[in-house]
Amino acid sequence: MKFSIIVPVYNVEQYLAECLDSLLSQTYEDYEIICINDASTDKSYDILLEYSDNNKCIKVLNNDSNQGQSYSRNRGIKEAVGEYVLFVDSDDMLCPDALSILNETIEENEVEMVCYRYLVKLEGKVAKEKNTVAYEEIVFDDDIKTGQRWFMEMAERSLFFVAPWTYLSKREFLLNNSLLFYEGIIHEDVLYMFQCILAVSKIKYIHKFIYINRARDNSTTSTMNEFRLDSLIIALGKILTLWHNCTLEEGMDDAIKQYMEGWMPAIYKMCVLFPKHNKMAIGTSADQFLYDLCRKACKQQHRYVQLQDSEIKHINKYDKIIVYGAGNVAAELILYLETYHIHIEAVAVSDKSINLPEIYGIPIFQAEELVGMRENALVIIGIVKRNQKNVIDKLHDLGFKNIMAIDTDRIAAQ
């Protein structure tokens, strides 16, 4: 058997058939599909049984209780008989020629891992390329290299492929290096792929589309909760240990530092969102110590915004909220308001050409573009106090009726 496709399944009855159909329609035929039902409560298991009855290449395993994606993937690795392992999430798909392309690649190159391009299918919309501009402008060579060299090249482009479904792995390589997923957490991908990168001696990148990732609002990765914060701290803590103990190639230190720093905004956002969450549900005392350090650092970054109860009540009177500004104050204000479950409709600036398209997923507009909301929306000024007057005057000139300026000096005065 050349390929083993491992598919963890949990409550995806709406998407599962499309996923399985994409696997069964491959132009290359020497493969097995291992589906691990993680105690689904919907009709996912019934769908799996129906497909396995009609297709001998599908093997269905059933977890007695919900164990999580890591456990299911690990079970799949142990059950697999294919020379190479490919992970597919149960709401995603493979491109029709995926296995044929991968087979051609490994027949021509003696490698332990292959990384490839993927598409993103937005819910309810046609499939579109992920980060189109980045993919067109950032080009990797197709040389075979070590995992650490590959990691450093990704760092140079600030583009890290961490999802397991962006890699094909030789099963013998995984087993020989005890490369399994950390069970009991989410964000297990972050740790798993870092372990693989450190261990792999021959990896190759191909400029062909292999995978289609479905982006949907209620997926695990889009859900923000305390468990996700705990999991991310644990994963990063394990990476710190690996960083300290492994033999690294020249330049790898800087690459890992950049990678770790890239996770800090997520840590900051989650710590702000869950200010009362002060005990990790899982993890070691070292993980707890790292969590406490991150939490203290986030608290120190809370420099501008502190609203009174009366101000929160005033904000809650409005259905639509606009934050003016896209700098540090505005970023802190947005996160602060999220802790009160206050939805931000848009971000306004005086010149959007010098800003990113969005901040924390909220689109940035020229103030003039939002005049249609000037009667009913509340505009909260998210810039330092000394610069607020000119902005308020401009908003008045544009006809905005409801404007609120926050006292950014309040914390400093305490």
C-alpha positions in Angstrom: 0.0 0.0 0.0 1.5 3.4 -1.0 -0.8 5.8 0.9 -2.8 5.8 4.1 -5.3 8.7 4.3 -6.2 9.3 8.0 -9.5 11.1 8.6 -10.6 11.9 12.2 -14.4 12.3 12.3 -16.6 14.2 14.8 -20.1 15.6 14.1 -19.5 16.6 10.5 -22.6 15.0 8.8 -23.1 18.1 6.6 -19.6 17.8 5.0 -18.5 14.2 5.4 -19.9 12.8 2.2 -18.2 15.5 0.1 -14.9 14.7 1.9 -15.2 11.0 1.3 -16.2 11.5 -2.4 -13.1 13.6 -3.0 -11.0 10.7 -1.6 -12.7 8.0 -3.6 -12.4 10.0 -6.8 -8.6 10.0 -6.8 -7.0 9.2 -10.1 -4.3 7.1 -8.3 -5.7 3.9 -6.8 -3.1 2.3 -4.4 -4.4 3.7 -1.1 -6.5 3.1 2.0 -8.8 5.5 3.9 -8.8 5.1 7.7 -11.8 7.0 9.3 -11.8 7.3 13.1 -15.2 8.2 14.4 -14.7 10.0 17.7 -18.0 9.2 19.3 -20.0 11.5 17.0 -23.5 12.3 18.2 -24.9 13.1 14.8 -25.2 10.9 11.7 -21.5 10.9 10.9 -21.0 7.3 12.0 -23.9 6.1 9.9 -22.5 7.8 6.8 -19.1 6.2 7.4 -20.7 2.7 7.7 -22.6 3.3 4.5 -19.5 4.3 2.6 -17.4 1.5 4.0 -20.0 -1.1 3.0 -19.7 0.1 -0.6 -16.0 0.8 -0.8 -13.4 -1.8 0.4 -10.6 0.8 0.7 -12.4 2.5 3.6 -11.7 1.2 7.1 -13.9 2.6 9.9 -12.6 2.7 13.5 -14.9 3.8 16.4 -13.8 5.5 19.6 -16.0 4.4 22.6 -15.9 8.0 23.9 -14.9 11.3 22.6 -11.1 11.4 22.8 -10.2 14.4 20.6 -8.5 14.8 17.2 -5.0 14.0 18.5 -6.0 10.6 19.8 -7.9 9.8 16.6 -4.9 10.7 14.4 -2.5 8.7 16.6 -4.8 5.7 16.3 -4.9 6.2 12.5 -1.1 6.2 12.4 -0.8 3.0 14.3 -3.5 1.3 12.2 -2.1 2.5 8.9 -0.2 0.1 6.5 0.7 2.6 3.8 4.2 3.7 3.1 3.2 7.3 3.3 0.6 9.0 5.6 -1.7 11.8 4.6 -4.0 13.6 7.1 -7.4 14.9 5.9 -9.8 16.8 8.1 -13.4 15.4 7.7 -14.8 18.7 6.5 -12.0 19.2 3.9 -11.2 17.6 0.5 -8.4 16.4 -1.7 -7.9 17.7 -5.2 -8.7 15.0 -7.8 -5.1 14.4 -8.9 -3.6 14.8 -5.4 -2.3 11.3 -4.9 -1.1 11.0 -8.5 1.0 14.2 -8.0 2.3 13.0 -4.6 3.2 9.6 -6.0 5.1 11.1 -8.9 7.0 13.3 -6.4 8.1 10.5 -4.1 8.9 8.2 -7.0 11.3 10.9 -8.3 12.7 12.0 -5.0 13.8 10.1 -1.9 12.1 12.2 0.8 10.5 11.7 4.2 8.1 14.6 3.9 6.4 16.6 1.1 4.8 20.1 1.6 2.3 21.4 -0.9 0.0 24.2 -1.7 -3.7 24.2 -0.8 -7.0 26.0 -1.6 -9.5 27.5 0.9 -13.2 27.0 0.3 -15.1 29.6 2.1 -18.5 28.5 3.5 -21.2 29.2 0.9 -18.7 30.5 -1.7 -16.6 29.0 -4.4 -13.2 27.7 -3.5 -10.5 30.4 -3.7 -6.8 30.4 -3.2 -5.5 30.9 0.3 -3.5 34.2 0.6 -3.4 34.6 -3.1 -1.0 37.5 -3.1 1.4 35.8 -0.7 1.4 32.6 -2.8 2.0 34.6 -6.0 4.8 36.7 -4.6 6.5 34.3 -2.2 8.2 31.4 -4.1 10.0 28.5 -2.5 12.5 26.5 -4.5 11.9 22.8 -5.0 15.3 21.6 -3.6 15.3 18.7 -1.1 16.5 20.1 2.3 16.5 19.5 6.0 13.5 20.4 8.0 15.4 23.1 9.8 16.5 24.7 6.6 12.8 24.5 5.4 11.7 26.2 8.7 14.2 29.0 8.3 13.1 29.6 4.7 9.5 29.8 5.9 10.6 32.3 8.6 12.3 34.5 6.0 8.9 34.8 4.3 6.9 34.9 7.5 4.8 32.1 6.1 4.6 29.0 8.3 2.8 25.8 7.2 1.9 24.2 10.5 -1.3 22.2 9.6 -0.6 18.5 9.3 -2.8 18.3 6.2 -0.2 20.4 4.4 2.3 17.6 4.6 2.7 14.1 3.3 4.9 12.0 5.7 6.7 8.7 5.4 5.1 6.4 8.0 8.4 4.8 8.9 9.9 8.3 9.6 7.0 9.1 12.0 7.3 5.8 13.8 11.1 5.8 14.1 11.0 9.2 15.6 8.0 8.6 17.8 6.2 11.5 16.1 2.7 11.4 17.5 0.2 14.1 18.4 0.0 15.4 22.0 -3.3 14.2 23.3 -5.8 16.1 25.4 -5.3 19.6 23.9 -6.1 21.5 20.8 -3.4 23.4 18.9 -1.7 20.0 18.8 -0.8 20.8 15.2 1.6 23.6 16.4 3.7 21.2 18.5 3.5 18.2 16.2 4.7 19.9 13.1 7.6 21.6 15.0 8.7 18.1 16.2 8.5 16.8 12.6 10.5 19.8 11.3 13.3 19.2 13.8 13.5 15.5 13.0 13.1 15.4 9.2 16.3 15.3 7.1 14.7 15.3 3.6 11.7 17.4 2.8 10.6 18.9 -0.5 8.1 21.6 -1.4 6.0 21.3 -4.5 4.1 24.2 -6.2 1.0 22.2 -6.9 -2.4 22.3 -5.2 -3.2 19.1 -3.3 -5.7 20.0 -0.6 -8.9 22.0 -0.2 -9.5 23.4 3.3 -13.0 24.5 4.3 -13.1 27.7 6.3 -16.2 27.8 8.5 -17.1 30.0 11.5 -17.9 27.2 14.0 -14.8 25.1 13.4 -12.5 24.2 16.4 -9.8 26.7 15.3 -12.2 29.6 15.0 -13.6 29.1 18.5 -12.1 31.2 21.3 -12.2 29.7 24.8 -10.1 29.1 27.9 -9.2 25.5 26.8 -7.7 26.9 23.6 -5.6 29.3 25.7 -4.4 26.4 27.9 -3.6 24.2 24.9 -1.6 26.9 23.1 0.5 27.6 26.2 1.2 23.9 26.6 2.2 23.5 23.0 4.5 26.5 23.1 6.0 25.4 26.4 6.9 22.0 24.8 8.5 23.9 21.8 10.6 26.0 24.3 11.9 22.7 25.7 12.8 21.4 22.3 14.4 24.6 21.4 16.6 24.4 24.4 17.6 20.7 24.1 17.9 20.1 20.3 21.0 20.6 18.1 20.1 23.4 15.8 21.5 24.5 12.5 22.9 28.0 12.1 20.1 30.6 11.9 17.5 28.3 13.5 17.6 30.2 16.7 16.4 33.4 15.0 13.8 31.5 13.0 12.3 29.9 16.2 12.3 33.3 18.0 10.3 34.8 15.1 7.9 31.9 15.1 7.3 32.1 18.8 6.9 35.9 18.7 4.2 35.4 16.0 2.0 33.6 18.6 2.2 36.4 21.1 -0.7 38.5 19.7 -2.9 35.4 20.0 -1.8 34.8 23.6 -2.4 38.5 24.3 -5.9 38.4 22.8 -6.9 35.3 24.7 -5.5 36.6 28.0 -7.5 39.8 27.6 -10.6 37.9 26.6 -10.4 35.7 29.7 -9.1 38.0 32.5 -10.6 35.8 35.3 -9.1 32.6 33.9 -6.2 32.1 36.2 -5.8 28.3 36.4 -4.9 25.9 33.6 -7.1 22.9 33.2 -4.2 20.7 32.1 -0.5 20.9 31.8 2.6 20.7 34.1 3.8 23.2 36.6 6.2 24.5 34.0 3.3 25.2 31.6 1.5 27.0 34.5 4.6 29.1 35.0 4.7 30.0 31.3 1.0 30.9 31.4 1.5 33.2 34.4 4.4 35.0 32.7 2.3 35.5 29.5 -0.6 36.7 31.5 1.5 39.2 33.4 3.1 40.4 30.2 -0.4 40.9 28.7 -1.5 42.8 31.8 1.5 45.1 31.5 0.5 45.8 27.8 -2.9 47.0 29.0 -1.8 50.6 28.9 -4.6 52.8 27.5 -8.1 51.4 28.0 -10.0 51.1 31.2 -13.7 51.8 31.0 -16.2 52.4 33.8 -19.4 50.5 34.1 -21.4 53.5 33.1 -19.4 53.8 29.9 -20.0 50.1 29.1 -23.7 50.6 29.6 -23.7 53.6 27.3 -21.9 51.6 24.6 -24.4 48.7 24.9 -27.2 51.0 24.0 -26.1 51.0 20.4 -26.5 48.2 17.9 -23.6 49.3 15.8 -20.1 50.2 17.1 -17.3 51.8 15.0 -13.8 52.1 16.4 -11.8 55.1 15.0 -8.1 54.3 14.8 -6.0 51.3 13.8 -3.0 51.7 16.2 -2.1 50.3 19.6 -5.0 52.1 21.4 -7.6 50.9 18.9 -6.2 47.3 19.1 -6.4 47.3 22.9 -9.9 48.9 22.8 -11.2 46.2 20.4 -9.9 43.4 22.6 -11.2 45.2 25.7 -14.7 45.5 24.3 -14.7 41.8 23.2 -14.4 40.9 26.9 -17.8 42.4 27.3 -19.1 40.7 24.1 -19.5 44.0 22.3 -19.3 43.5 18.6 -17.4 46.0 16.5 -19.0 46.7 13.1 -16.1 48.5 11.5 -12.8 50.3 12.0 -12.5 53.9 10.7 -9.3 55.7 9.8 -8.4 59.0 8.1 -6.2 57.3 5.4 -6.8 53.5 4.9 -4.1 53.4 2.2 -1.4 53.4 4.9 -3.1 50.7 7.0 -3.7 46.9 6.7 -7.1 45.8 5.3 -8.3 44.7 8.7 -7.5 44.5 12.4 -8.4 41.4 14.3 -10.6 40.4 11.4 -12.6 43.7 11.4 -12.4 45.6 8.1 -10.8 49.0 8.0 -12.6 51.8 6.2 -12.0 55.4 5.3 -14.2 57.4 7.6 -16.0 58.9 4.6 -17.1 55.4 3.6 -19.1 54.9 6.8 -21.3 58.0 6.6 -24.3 55.8 5.9 -24.1 54.7 9.6 -23.6 58.2 11.0 -27.2 58.5 12.4 -27.3 55.3 14.4 -23.8 54.0 15.1 -21.6 55.0 18.0 -18.1 55.9 17.1 -15.5 55.3 19.9 -12.3 57.2 19.4 -9.4 54.7 19.7 -6.4 57.1 19.7 -4.4 58.8 22.4 -6.2 61.6 24.2 -4.0 64.4 22.9 -4.9 63.7 19.3 -8.7 63.1 19.8 -9.9 66.7 19.2 -9.1 66.8 15.5 -10.7 63.5 14.9 -13.9 64.5 16.7 -14.1 67.7 14.7 -13.7 65.7 11.5 -16.4 63.2 12.5 -18.8 66.1 13.3 -18.1 67.6 9.9 -19.0 64.2 8.3 -22.3 64.3 10.2 -21.7 61.6 12.8 -24.1 62.1 15.7 -22.8 59.7 18.3 -19.2 60.0 19.3 -17.4 58.8 22.4 -13.9 59.7 23.4 -12.1 57.4 25.9 -9.7 58.7 28.5 -6.4 57.0 27.5 -4.6 58.8 30.4 -6.8 57.1 33.0 -4.5 54.1 33.7 -1.4 56.3 33.8 -3.0 58.5 36.4 -3.7 55.6 38.7 
